[in-house]
Amino acid sequence: MQEFMTAISDPTRRAALAIIWDGGEHCVCELMAKLEASQSRMSRHMKVLREAGIVTDRRDAQWVRFRRNPELAPDLVAVIDAVLAAERRSERKVA
């Protein structure tokens, strides 16, 4: 549980999850562009999410594509759903 909570505690990783959580596959290049992060920084963040079991990856030529882990326990999916929803509400209040 500690690894899971640490993985979702970082703002960049939560932003990446907000993109990935749509159910599609997203390459590192897309995450880099949307989050204005370097390739090495984005790869490190995605490694943390992958090692926590939150996302899965597959190599596609020179890129790595990430998606939600379809085997992630439903209670952990609910936690991520709640965190992302709370973050969206918080962003709307600030704007």
N, CA, C and O atoms as CSV, one atom per row, in Angstrom:
chain,resi,resn,atom,element,x,y,z
A,1,MET,N,N,0.824,-1.201,0.000
A,1,MET,CA,C,0.000,0.000,0.000
A,1,MET,C,C,0.868,1.265,0.000
A,1,MET,O,O,0.516,2.261,-0.632
A,2,GLN,N,N,1.999,1.222,0.709
A,2,GLN,CA,C,2.866,2.399,0.763
A,2,GLN,C,C,3.374,2.772,-0.630
A,2,GLN,O,O,3.417,3.950,-0.983
A,3,GLU,N,N,3.759,1.761,-1.423
A,3,GLU,CA,C,4.254,2.016,-2.775
A,3,GLU,C,C,3.163,2.660,-3.636
A,3,GLU,O,O,3.439,3.570,-4.418
A,4,PHE,N,N,1.940,2.187,-3.487
A,4,PHE,CA,C,0.800,2.745,-4.230
A,4,PHE,C,C,0.576,4.204,-3.834
A,4,PHE,O,O,0.449,5.073,-4.697
A,5,MET,N,N,0.529,4.467,-2.535
A,5,MET,CA,C,0.267,5.835,-2.063
A,5,MET,C,C,1.400,6.791,-2.464
A,5,MET,O,O,1.149,7.938,-2.835
A,6,THR,N,N,2.626,6.317,-2.388
A,6,THR,CA,C,3.761,7.146,-2.815
A,6,THR,C,C,3.662,7.456,-4.302
A,6,THR,O,O,3.928,8.579,-4.730
A,7,ALA,N,N,3.276,6.452,-5.088
A,7,ALA,CA,C,3.185,6.639,-6.539
A,7,ALA,C,C,2.165,7.708,-6.911
A,7,ALA,O,O,2.413,8.497,-7.823
A,8,ILE,N,N,1.031,7.751,-6.230
A,8,ILE,CA,C,0.007,8.741,-6.608
A,8,ILE,C,C,0.159,10.072,-5.874
A,8,ILE,O,O,-0.626,10.995,-6.090
A,9,SER,N,N,1.172,10.172,-5.004
A,9,SER,CA,C,1.330,11.411,-4.238
A,9,SER,C,C,1.984,12.535,-5.035
A,9,SER,O,O,1.842,13.706,-4.682
A,10,ASP,N,N,2.689,12.199,-6.091
A,10,ASP,CA,C,3.419,13.207,-6.860
A,10,ASP,C,C,2.499,13.895,-7.878
A,10,ASP,O,O,1.759,13.215,-8.589
A,11,PRO,N,N,2.533,15.228,-7.957
A,11,PRO,CA,C,1.665,15.955,-8.895
A,11,PRO,C,C,1.881,15.584,-10.368
A,11,PRO,O,O,0.916,15.509,-11.129
A,12,THR,N,N,3.123,15.354,-10.775
A,12,THR,CA,C,3.371,14.980,-12.173
A,12,THR,C,C,2.788,13.607,-12.471
A,12,THR,O,O,2.211,13.394,-13.537
A,13,ARG,N,N,2.934,12.683,-11.544
A,13,ARG,CA,C,2.370,11.349,-11.760
A,13,ARG,C,C,0.848,11.392,-11.772
A,13,ARG,O,O,0.217,10.679,-12.552
A,14,ARG,N,N,0.251,12.215,-10.920
A,14,ARG,CA,C,-1.218,12.358,-10.951
A,14,ARG,C,C,-1.668,12.960,-12.269
A,14,ARG,O,O,-2.692,12.554,-12.818
A,15,ALA,N,N,-0.918,13.921,-12.782
A,15,ALA,CA,C,-1.265,14.524,-14.075
A,15,ALA,C,C,-1.162,13.486,-15.185
A,15,ALA,O,O,-2.001,13.453,-16.084
A,16,ALA,N,N,-0.145,12.643,-15.128
A,16,ALA,CA,C,-0.011,11.566,-16.123
A,16,ALA,C,C,-1.177,10.588,-15.994
A,16,ALA,O,O,-1.727,10.136,-16.999
A,17,LEU,N,N,-1.550,10.264,-14.765
A,17,LEU,CA,C,-2.695,9.364,-14.563
A,17,LEU,C,C,-3.984,9.971,-15.107
A,17,LEU,O,O,-4.818,9.258,-15.666
A,18,ALA,N,N,-4.149,11.265,-14.950
A,18,ALA,CA,C,-5.353,11.927,-15.470
A,18,ALA,C,C,-5.449,11.738,-16.980
A,18,ALA,O,O,-6.549,11.620,-17.521
A,19,ILE,N,N,-4.318,11.708,-17.656
A,19,ILE,CA,C,-4.309,11.487,-19.106
A,19,ILE,C,C,-4.561,10.019,-19.416
A,19,ILE,O,O,-5.392,9.686,-20.260
A,20,ILE,N,N,-3.848,9.162,-18.736
A,20,ILE,CA,C,-3.911,7.720,-18.999
A,20,ILE,C,C,-5.247,7.114,-18.577
A,20,ILE,O,O,-5.672,6.100,-19.130
A,21,TRP,N,N,-5.895,7.721,-17.619
A,21,TRP,CA,C,-7.101,7.124,-17.025
A,21,TRP,C,C,-8.296,7.107,-17.980
A,21,TRP,O,O,-9.364,6.611,-17.619
A,22,ASP,N,N,-8.131,7.642,-19.192
A,22,ASP,CA,C,-9.225,7.610,-20.173
A,22,ASP,C,C,-9.416,6.222,-20.770
A,22,ASP,O,O,-10.376,5.985,-21.503
A,23,GLY,N,N,-8.497,5.298,-20.454
A,23,GLY,CA,C,-8.630,3.934,-20.939
A,23,GLY,C,C,-7.829,3.636,-22.190
A,23,GLY,O,O,-7.748,2.481,-22.607
A,24,GLY,N,N,-7.239,4.649,-22.797
A,24,GLY,CA,C,-6.447,4.430,-24.008
A,24,GLY,C,C,-4.982,4.218,-23.693
A,24,GLY,O,O,-4.571,4.209,-22.533
A,25,GLU,N,N,-4.205,4.049,-24.744
A,25,GLU,CA,C,-2.754,3.950,-24.612
A,25,GLU,C,C,-2.149,5.304,-24.948
A,25,GLU,O,O,-2.610,6.003,-25.851
A,26,HIS,N,N,-1.123,5.655,-24.213
A,26,HIS,CA,C,-0.472,6.949,-24.429
A,26,HIS,C,C,1.035,6.761,-24.413
A,26,HIS,O,O,1.586,6.133,-23.509
A,27,CYS,N,N,1.693,7.311,-25.421
A,27,CYS,CA,C,3.147,7.169,-25.495
A,27,CYS,C,C,3.813,8.221,-24.614
A,27,CYS,O,O,3.226,9.243,-24.260
A,28,VAL,N,N,5.043,7.929,-24.283
A,28,VAL,CA,C,5.817,8.852,-23.465
A,28,VAL,C,C,5.903,10.213,-24.140
A,28,VAL,O,O,5.866,11.246,-23.472
A,29,CYS,N,N,6.019,10.212,-25.468
A,29,CYS,CA,C,6.127,11.494,-26.184
A,29,CYS,C,C,4.890,12.363,-25.947
A,29,CYS,O,O,5.006,13.578,-25.793
A,30,GLU,N,N,3.727,11.752,-25.919
A,30,GLU,CA,C,2.487,12.500,-25.665
A,30,GLU,C,C,2.478,13.043,-24.246
A,30,GLU,O,O,2.133,14.204,-24.027
A,31,LEU,N,N,2.854,12.217,-23.285
A,31,LEU,CA,C,2.883,12.664,-21.886
A,31,LEU,C,C,3.896,13.782,-21.710
A,31,LEU,O,O,3.637,14.751,-20.998
A,32,MET,N,N,5.057,13.649,-22.363
A,32,MET,CA,C,6.081,14.693,-22.290
A,32,MET,C,C,5.528,16.030,-22.777
A,32,MET,O,O,5.709,17.060,-22.128
A,33,ALA,N,N,4.855,16.005,-23.920
A,33,ALA,CA,C,4.335,17.241,-24.508
A,33,ALA,C,C,3.248,17.856,-23.632
A,33,ALA,O,O,3.265,19.059,-23.369
A,34,LYS,N,N,2.317,17.043,-23.186
A,34,LYS,CA,C,1.202,17.566,-22.394
A,34,LYS,C,C,1.630,18.061,-21.020
A,34,LYS,O,O,1.039,18.999,-20.484
A,35,LEU,N,N,2.655,17.435,-20.450
A,35,LEU,CA,C,3.073,17.787,-19.094
A,35,LEU,C,C,4.342,18.629,-19.072
A,35,LEU,O,O,4.857,18.967,-18.006
A,36,GLU,N,N,4.849,18.971,-20.282
A,36,GLU,CA,C,6.060,19.781,-20.402
A,36,GLU,C,C,7.190,19.210,-19.554
A,36,GLU,O,O,7.806,19.918,-18.758
A,37,ALA,N,N,7.453,17.908,-19.741
A,37,ALA,CA,C,8.485,17.210,-18.990
A,37,ALA,C,C,9.489,16.602,-19.954
A,37,ALA,O,O,9.149,16.254,-21.084
A,38,SER,N,N,10.714,16.481,-19.501
A,38,SER,CA,C,11.741,15.847,-20.325
A,38,SER,C,C,11.478,14.343,-20.412
A,38,SER,O,O,10.728,13.777,-19.617
A,39,GLN,N,N,12.114,13.720,-21.393
A,39,GLN,CA,C,11.932,12.281,-21.575
A,39,GLN,C,C,12.416,11.513,-20.349
A,39,GLN,O,O,11.741,10.590,-19.893
A,40,SER,N,N,13.557,11.876,-19.819
A,40,SER,CA,C,14.102,11.148,-18.668
A,40,SER,C,C,13.216,11.326,-17.433
A,40,SER,O,O,12.984,10.374,-16.688
A,41,ARG,N,N,12.728,12.538,-17.222
A,41,ARG,CA,C,11.851,12.803,-16.075
A,41,ARG,C,C,10.548,12.025,-16.207
A,41,ARG,O,O,10.083,11.416,-15.244
A,42,MET,N,N,9.959,12.047,-17.399
A,42,MET,CA,C,8.689,11.349,-17.614
A,42,MET,C,C,8.877,9.843,-17.462
A,42,MET,O,O,8.034,9.164,-16.875
A,43,SER,N,N,9.974,9.327,-17.987
A,43,SER,CA,C,10.241,7.893,-17.873
A,43,SER,C,C,10.397,7.472,-16.413
A,43,SER,O,O,9.910,6.414,-16.014
A,44,ARG,N,N,11.069,8.293,-15.627
A,44,ARG,CA,C,11.227,7.966,-14.195
A,44,ARG,C,C,9.872,7.935,-13.494
A,44,ARG,O,O,9.602,7.036,-12.698
A,45,HIS,N,N,9.016,8.924,-13.790
A,45,HIS,CA,C,7.690,8.957,-13.173
A,45,HIS,C,C,6.856,7.741,-13.587
A,45,HIS,O,O,6.164,7.141,-12.764
A,46,MET,N,N,6.933,7.394,-14.857
A,46,MET,CA,C,6.143,6.254,-15.335
A,46,MET,C,C,6.657,4.940,-14.763
A,46,MET,O,O,5.881,4.009,-14.549
A,47,LYS,N,N,7.954,4.861,-14.516
A,47,LYS,CA,C,8.520,3.667,-13.889
A,47,LYS,C,C,7.935,3.475,-12.493
A,47,LYS,O,O,7.614,2.353,-12.102
A,48,VAL,N,N,7.797,4.553,-11.751
A,48,VAL,CA,C,7.213,4.473,-10.407
A,48,VAL,C,C,5.775,3.954,-10.490
A,48,VAL,O,O,5.378,3.081,-9.717
A,49,LEU,N,N,5.001,4.495,-11.430
A,49,LEU,CA,C,3.610,4.053,-11.591
A,49,LEU,C,C,3.541,2.592,-12.035
A,49,LEU,O,O,2.678,1.839,-11.583
A,50,ARG,N,N,4.446,2.203,-12.912
A,50,ARG,CA,C,4.465,0.806,-13.376
A,50,ARG,C,C,4.859,-0.140,-12.239
A,50,ARG,O,O,4.227,-1.179,-12.049
A,51,GLU,N,N,5.888,0.214,-11.496
A,51,GLU,CA,C,6.334,-0.647,-10.400
A,51,GLU,C,C,5.294,-0.762,-9.293
A,51,GLU,O,O,5.262,-1.757,-8.568
A,52,ALA,N,N,4.444,0.254,-9.163
A,52,ALA,CA,C,3.354,0.198,-8.181
A,52,ALA,C,C,2.171,-0.607,-8.713
A,52,ALA,O,O,1.211,-0.857,-7.986
A,53,GLY,N,N,2.240,-1.012,-9.977
A,53,GLY,CA,C,1.173,-1.815,-10.566
A,53,GLY,C,C,-0.010,-1.017,-11.071
A,53,GLY,O,O,-1.057,-1.587,-11.375
A,54,ILE,N,N,0.142,0.296,-11.166
A,54,ILE,CA,C,-0.963,1.166,-11.560
A,54,ILE,C,C,-1.127,1.220,-13.077
A,54,ILE,O,O,-2.245,1.288,-13.587
A,55,VAL,N,N,-0.010,1.190,-13.788
A,55,VAL,CA,C,-0.037,1.201,-15.251
A,55,VAL,C,C,0.765,0.020,-15.789
A,55,VAL,O,O,1.594,-0.563,-15.090
A,56,THR,N,N,0.498,-0.315,-17.040
A,56,THR,CA,C,1.300,-1.303,-17.756
A,56,THR,C,C,1.900,-0.605,-18.962
A,56,THR,O,O,1.440,0.463,-19.368
A,57,ASP,N,N,2.924,-1.211,-19.527
A,57,ASP,CA,C,3.561,-0.596,-20.681
A,57,ASP,C,C,3.823,-1.640,-21.757
A,57,ASP,O,O,3.849,-2.843,-21.497
A,58,ARG,N,N,4.017,-1.140,-22.973
A,58,ARG,CA,C,4.455,-1.994,-24.065
A,58,ARG,C,C,5.309,-1.152,-24.992
A,58,ARG,O,O,5.044,0.028,-25.225
A,59,ARG,N,N,6.330,-1.788,-25.507
A,59,ARG,CA,C,7.245,-1.107,-26.422
A,59,ARG,C,C,6.633,-1.077,-27.812
A,59,ARG,O,O,6.086,-2.072,-28.288
A,60,ASP,N,N,6.734,0.083,-28.458
A,60,ASP,CA,C,6.244,0.281,-29.824
A,60,ASP,C,C,7.347,1.005,-30.580
A,60,ASP,O,O,7.419,2.234,-30.567
A,61,ALA,N,N,8.214,0.228,-31.244
A,61,ALA,CA,C,9.404,0.765,-31.908
A,61,ALA,C,C,10.261,1.471,-30.862
A,61,ALA,O,O,10.693,0.844,-29.895
A,62,GLN,N,N,10.516,2.776,-31.046
A,62,GLN,CA,C,11.365,3.479,-30.084
A,62,GLN,C,C,10.584,4.045,-28.903
A,62,GLN,O,O,11.192,4.551,-27.961
A,63,TRP,N,N,9.254,3.974,-28.926
A,63,TRP,CA,C,8.433,4.543,-27.866
A,63,TRP,C,C,7.897,3.463,-26.940
A,63,TRP,O,O,7.806,2.287,-27.294
A,64,VAL,N,N,7.550,3.904,-25.753
A,64,VAL,CA,C,6.873,3.032,-24.800
A,64,VAL,C,C,5.480,3.613,-24.606
A,64,VAL,O,O,5.322,4.812,-24.378
A,65,ARG,N,N,4.493,2.766,-24.697
A,65,ARG,CA,C,3.105,3.193,-24.528
A,65,ARG,C,C,2.580,2.675,-23.190
A,65,ARG,O,O,2.828,1.533,-22.804
A,66,PHE,N,N,1.852,3.541,-22.498
A,66,PHE,CA,C,1.320,3.206,-21.186
A,66,PHE,C,C,-0.200,3.198,-21.211
A,66,PHE,O,O,-0.834,3.917,-21.983
A,67,ARG,N,N,-0.769,2.363,-20.343
A,67,ARG,CA,C,-2.218,2.332,-20.152
A,67,ARG,C,C,-2.508,1.902,-18.729
A,67,ARG,O,O,-1.630,1.420,-18.012
A,68,ARG,N,N,-3.757,2.087,-18.335
A,68,ARG,CA,C,-4.186,1.624,-17.018
A,68,ARG,C,C,-3.942,0.127,-16.913
A,68,ARG,O,O,-4.089,-0.606,-17.891
A,69,ASN,N,N,-3.579,-0.308,-15.753
A,69,ASN,CA,C,-3.423,-1.742,-15.541
A,69,ASN,C,C,-4.818,-2.347,-15.395
A,69,ASN,O,O,-5.513,-2.053,-14.423
A,70,PRO,N,N,-5.243,-3.187,-16.343
A,70,PRO,CA,C,-6.596,-3.753,-16.265
A,70,PRO,C,C,-6.767,-4.713,-15.092
A,70,PRO,O,O,-7.892,-5.074,-14.745
A,71,GLU,N,N,-5.661,-5.126,-14.482
A,71,GLU,CA,C,-5.728,-6.047,-13.344
A,71,GLU,C,C,-5.614,-5.335,-12.004
A,71,GLU,O,O,-5.538,-5.983,-10.960
A,72,LEU,N,N,-5.601,-4.006,-12.028
A,72,LEU,CA,C,-5.536,-3.251,-10.773
A,72,LEU,C,C,-6.800,-3.505,-9.967
A,72,LEU,O,O,-7.907,-3.469,-10.504
A,73,ALA,N,N,-6.629,-3.758,-8.691
A,73,ALA,CA,C,-7.756,-4.078,-7.810
A,73,ALA,C,C,-8.805,-2.961,-7.853
A,73,ALA,O,O,-8.454,-1.781,-7.860
A,74,PRO,N,N,-10.084,-3.329,-7.882
A,74,PRO,CA,C,-11.156,-2.330,-7.958
A,74,PRO,C,C,-11.103,-1.270,-6.856
A,74,PRO,O,O,-11.425,-0.109,-7.108
A,75,ASP,N,N,-10.705,-1.650,-5.647
A,75,ASP,CA,C,-10.639,-0.647,-4.572
A,75,ASP,C,C,-9.536,0.376,-4.837
A,75,ASP,O,O,-9.670,1.539,-4.456
A,76,LEU,N,N,-8.443,-0.044,-5.486
A,76,LEU,CA,C,-7.380,0.904,-5.822
A,76,LEU,C,C,-7.785,1.785,-7.000
A,76,LEU,O,O,-7.425,2.961,-7.051
A,77,VAL,N,N,-8.528,1.222,-7.938
A,77,VAL,CA,C,-9.084,2.024,-9.039
A,77,VAL,C,C,-9.993,3.105,-8.452
A,77,VAL,O,O,-9.957,4.255,-8.890
A,78,ALA,N,N,-10.809,2.732,-7.459
A,78,ALA,CA,C,-11.717,3.694,-6.826
A,78,ALA,C,C,-10.939,4.809,-6.131
A,78,ALA,O,O,-11.360,5.966,-6.155
A,79,VAL,N,N,-9.813,4.470,-5.516
A,79,VAL,CA,C,-8.983,5.498,-4.865
A,79,VAL,C,C,-8.467,6.485,-5.910
A,79,VAL,O,O,-8.549,7.697,-5.715
A,80,ILE,N,N,-7.939,5.968,-7.013
A,80,ILE,CA,C,-7.415,6.847,-8.065
A,80,ILE,C,C,-8.539,7.683,-8.667
A,80,ILE,O,O,-8.365,8.881,-8.894
A,81,ASP,N,N,-9.687,7.068,-8.926
A,81,ASP,CA,C,-10.841,7.819,-9.444
A,81,ASP,C,C,-11.183,8.977,-8.501
A,81,ASP,O,O,-11.416,10.100,-8.948
A,82,ALA,N,N,-11.209,8.698,-7.208
A,82,ALA,CA,C,-11.562,9.727,-6.217
A,82,ALA,C,C,-10.511,10.829,-6.162
A,82,ALA,O,O,-10.855,12.009,-6.092
A,83,VAL,N,N,-9.240,10.459,-6.193
A,83,VAL,CA,C,-8.164,11.456,-6.151
A,83,VAL,C,C,-8.219,12.350,-7.390
A,83,VAL,O,O,-8.104,13.571,-7.281
A,84,LEU,N,N,-8.393,11.750,-8.558
A,84,LEU,CA,C,-8.450,12.547,-9.785
A,84,LEU,C,C,-9.682,13.451,-9.806
A,84,LEU,O,O,-9.603,14.590,-10.266
A,85,ALA,N,N,-10.811,12.959,-9.317
A,85,ALA,CA,C,-12.024,13.779,-9.260
A,85,ALA,C,C,-11.833,14.953,-8.294
A,85,ALA,O,O,-12.235,16.077,-8.593
A,86,ALA,N,N,-11.222,14.688,-7.143
A,86,ALA,CA,C,-10.974,15.759,-6.173
A,86,ALA,C,C,-10.019,16.799,-6.750
A,86,ALA,O,O,-10.186,17.997,-6.522
A,87,GLU,N,N,-9.035,16.346,-7.485
A,87,GLU,CA,C,-8.091,17.279,-8.093
A,87,GLU,C,C,-8.780,18.157,-9.143
A,87,GLU,O,O,-8.510,19.355,-9.225
A,88,ARG,N,N,-9.670,17.560,-9.944
A,88,ARG,CA,C,-10.418,18.352,-10.941
A,88,ARG,C,C,-11.296,19.395,-10.250
A,88,ARG,O,O,-11.377,20.538,-10.701
A,89,ARG,N,N,-11.948,19.007,-9.167
A,89,ARG,CA,C,-12.785,19.970,-8.422
A,89,ARG,C,C,-11.931,21.104,-7.875
A,89,ARG,O,O,-12.320,22.270,-7.937
A,90,SER,N,N,-10.780,20.762,-7.347
A,90,SER,CA,C,-9.879,21.761,-6.786
A,90,SER,C,C,-9.399,22.734,-7.863
A,90,SER,O,O,-9.318,23.937,-7.615
A,91,GLU,N,N,-9.083,22.228,-9.047
A,91,GLU,CA,C,-8.633,23.087,-10.152
A,91,GLU,C,C,-9.746,24.021,-10.604
A,91,GLU,O,O,-9.476,25.169,-10.957
A,92,ARG,N,N,-10.984,23.556,-10.601
A,92,ARG,CA,C,-12.112,24.419,-11.007
A,92,ARG,C,C,-12.313,25.549,-10.006
A,92,ARG,O,O,-12.669,26.659,-10.402
A,93,LYS,N,N,-12.095,25.297,-8.731
A,93,LYS,CA,C,-12.262,26.331,-7.716
A,93,LYS,C,C,-11.211,27.422,-7.851
A,93,LYS,O,O,-11.488,28.598,-7.616
A,94,VAL,N,N,-9.987,27.015,-8.236
A,94,VAL,CA,C,-8.905,27.969,-8.396
A,94,VAL,C,C,-9.113,28.844,-9.625
A,94,VAL,O,O,-8.794,30.033,-9.608
A,95,ALA,N,N,-9.643,28.263,-10.680
A,95,ALA,CA,C,-9.827,28.978,-11.950
A,95,ALA,C,C,-10.927,29.940,-11.897
A,95,ALA,O,O,-11.204,30.616,-12.888
